[in-house]
Amino acid sequence: MTPAATALDPNGKLRLRAQAQLRAAPGLPPARSTAEALAVLYRLAASPATAGDALALLHELQVHQVELELQQEELQRTQIELEQALQRQIERLERAPLGCLSLDASGRITELNSAAAHLLGAAVATLWGRTLSSLLTPSGAQALQALLLQVGAAGPAPAEVCVLELLPSPGQASQVLHASASADQPPGHWLLALLAPPETALQSPRR
């Protein structure tokens, strides 16, 4: 068995299944990709002098072919399971009552859920690619910068927390959000969680 096959099938279960399938259905047709090599083996198997070795090698190749097919099935099944798990996590994030967003190294919003957009007072589509600091007052932008610098200096420490002041909508008083941050990958990227203070009413999205 090849090293790659061993990694995918460390206990040899797929190989045993492949051998069982060949025993149950002898004479399986060779794959087109190996037709020439198998044709040589068939010719060698027809000669009494080389028949034993050729038939043994032919059987080994057929076992390997079925083993690869079984590995492909396992990989496809695993991929489907991973995609389903990822979709569940995305749905959970979207339904979370906490505002969650990601910032790149320039402070631009790369991901956010509906709760984060609601807290920031804008529609999700209008926030993609905007810098978070552009939605904050000067003091709020300074607080955000200090928060991210503190998180970067702390390394894998518990998330830091600060208060961010939003730019006020026309005719409204400014509002504040509690923000916590932690480092993300790649380095220089950030994960933020936003929460309105208990006494602060959530504002409607800005137009």
Secondary structure, DSSP 4 states (H G I P E B T S, - for coil): --HHHHHH-TT-HHHHHHHHHHHHS-SPPPPGGGHHHHHHHHHHHTSTTTHHHHHHHHHHHHHHHHHHHHHHHHHHHHHHHHHHHHHHHHHHHHH-SSEEEEE-TTSBEEEE-HHHHHHHTS-HHHHTT-BGGGGB-HHHHHHHHHHHHHHHHH-SSPPEEEEEEBPPPTTS---EEEEEEEEETTTTEEEEEEE--TTSPPPPPP-
